[in-house]
Structures are given as C-alpha cells and as structure tokens.
Amino acid sequence: MFRSRKGTLAGLALIPLIAGGFVFQQSESRDGARLLDQVLNIVSTRFVDTVDAATLYEKAARGLVRELNDPYSVLLSPKELSAFNAQTNGRYAGIGMEIAEIQNFITVQRVFPHTPAEQAGVMEGDRISFVDTVTTRGWTVTQTSDALKGRPGSKVLVKFSRPGVPELIPITFTRAVIKIPAVPYAILLDRNIGYIPLLQFNETARDELESAIARLTREGAKGLILDLRGNPGGILDQSLSVSNLFLQKGLPIASIRARNNENQNFAASSNPVAATLPLVILTDGRSASASEIVAGALQDHDRALIVGTTSFGKGLVQSVFPLEGGYALKMTTAKWYTPSGRSIQKERKLLPSGDFVEVLPDSLETDSVRRSRPAFRSDAGRVIYGGGAVTPDLIVRPDTLTTEEQKVFNAFAPKTAIVRATLINYALELKKTVRPDFVVSPSWRDEFYRRLQTQSVTIDRAQYE
C-alpha cells in the first residue's frame, strides 16, 4: 500500500514539471518566431538596398537548415525538387548523359544506353563546349544540365570537344524521356560467374536486378558478383527489396531508430529468388546509404562475401516534407542499423568552408583501427566491425596491378583521355558487325595498337602484348 502511494505521489510531482517545460518550449518558440519576423521586416523595409521579401525568407530558411550541421538536410527549391524526383524515379527528358566538372570543363562521365546521346556516338570524356549558341565556359553542372533538359521532342544543339579531334563536334539532339537504368547490363564471366553492376537504387532497381539474375541463371550462372562500387544509394524501400532477393523470408534486414522511440524493424517479406547462389558484393568509398544497407545485411547473415574497400559510411534516413510553393524539406529523421546492431554512420563535422569531413578519417582497413572499433558477430560467429561504414571481408584495393600491368598503366597515363577516345571509337565501329558472344582477336589488338600510334600514344609492343 505504501509503495503504491509513493508511486502515485511521484507521478503527481512530475506533472507540473512536464507541463511547465511544455509551456516554456511554447514560449521559446513564439519568441523565436517573433524575433525572426522582426529581423526580416526591418531588413526588407530599412536596408539600404531593396531586398525581395520572398528571397529573404528563403535564405533564412536555408540558413536555418544549414545550422543543423547535417550535410544531408536541405531545403529544395521547386527546380531542385524536380531534379531530385527525376533521380529517384529514374526518368527525365533530355539526351541521356551523366556530366561532371573536371579541370574546369563540363565533361561526359557516362552515356546511358538506348538514349539520343548513345545513338549519336557521344563518348565518355567528351567535353561540352556549347549548348545551342552559348558557350559553357564558367557554367556549373546544374546550369548545363538544365540547358540540356527540355520538352520531349524538342531540339538542342550541343558542340563537343574530343581529345585527338582538332575541331568541335556538333550534334543536334531530339530530346526524349530518359530512363536511367539501375542495371545497365549483366554478363556471364569465365567459370559461369554472373556479373551485375547496380548503379543506383531508383524505383526499378529491384525489378531490374531480379530480371538480370533470372537471365544469368538461365545462361548457367553458378555464382554472382553484385557490383555496388560507386553506388550512392537511393530509395530505402528498394534497398530492402534488393536484400530480400537473397535472404530467407523473415530474416531481419535493417532497423530504423528515430526520436521518441519511433523505431521500425524491417525483415525479408517474401521468399528469395537467389537463396543459395554464391554471392560476392563489391564496395568502395563511394558505396553509400542504400548500398550499405544491402552490404551490411548480407554480411551480417553470412549471405555474401564483401570484397573491395571500406564503404562511405552514410547510415542516415532522410524524409521529404512537401512545403507550400513547390518547395520541400529533405531532412534527416532517423539512423539505420544492420541486423547485428551496427550503425554504419561515420561521424562528420562542418568546416568553416562549408565542407563536411570525417571526424575520424583513418581507414578502417588497418588492424589497429579495426581493433579500436566496436566488434559484432555475424550469424555464423564471424567478427564484423561497426563504428562507421561497412568494412569488407576481403580488402582489395583498386591499384592491385601486376608489375607489367602497372607499366602499361604508367605508359598510358599521360594520354588517358586519348586512349579512352581511341578505344571507344574503335569499339563503336566494331559494334555494328560483331555478335554479343564475340572474342577479342589478335587482329583487333593489332588494329588498336596501330591507332594508338597514329595518336602519338607510344608504348613498347612487347609491353602492350
């Protein structure tokens, strides 16, 4: 009786504290909103130069989000939201290229298959010099991308510069709805090993991957390599569905932990399509977010061997909140964990320059650093490491070349762009006549060597062979 009475009194004593705290928070919120409105009002009416009120409010909102010191929380303008949606659903109206700024040039990084860019013979490494009649000198990637996109069926003239070609290459494109593939191709390697690169987790990633697995299995695949290198992530649901392709129904895939104990657990909801097929997953420092959910879950359950280098370390969940005027707030709302309880998030801090860097930038690939990280156990009892990113089971760095291969690489390095352009040009010529199951012939190698010589790319013939 006494114990019950004491508990009741304690509960009653807490009520004023909770209520008082709530009132205090409400008061703070009102005061903060009033302060912001007062500052914006004074600036918009009394600042020496005329300032647009709507612009002020947008800048204030962006500043508020920036002060969260979270590199993944951002206010999206209507144009930015449209680009974000195009990336996640895998569709936009344009010509089918991925571009980046390299050495102050807008450069083609990737040409998507079955697009106007591929059909016109655009190559990786081509530089965009003009869009219509306007030079791209000084343009950002966003400016160039906006200029290339437009209404399906409309025309756009693009002039490219290409290493080894003295004059600009003008191409008039007819814009089309572009479907960005999650799986650009899937091939059967030696010893009946299927190889599938997964570029992103868009809305069709799971379906594309399942189709690729089914085709390779029909062709005789006895094992799979799933390449997640460079995959920046994407839609959470797709990472769960991709994991489910390999995990038995009911096995946990990931859990999300948010504020106020708003946690969620995710498990495989259906039977796998590749339950026992041996699987290797390739990762590198650009494998992030959804890629790490898949790699972490399959590593925890001993379903895949992770090979490569340590992943990026983005274990955060972003939610998109629609706002008035076509804006949206993309904000971090939770952290996710692997089935063993590992958090993959690497701690990062904001520099005065606006860049975000790792608090502990040391590689996870040294024994001393590994031992300082929290250790977990896989289903089979293997030691796996938490504390940031997915550490591969087998470390394979990208520069693991033989001595002779390194010599060839060094010989090509000063003129890499020319070598690439020469190879792509020759491949495009051969593509018109060869079968999908072609074998590289000595005559092809001879012809490629001859073309390199004409482009002043010098390499010893014995070394080349």
Order of alpha helices (4+ residues) and beta strands (2+ residues): alpha-alpha-beta-alpha-beta-beta-beta-alpha-beta-beta-alpha-beta-beta-beta-beta-beta-alpha-beta-alpha-beta-beta-beta-alpha-beta-beta-beta-beta-beta-alpha-beta-beta-beta-alpha-alpha-alpha-alpha
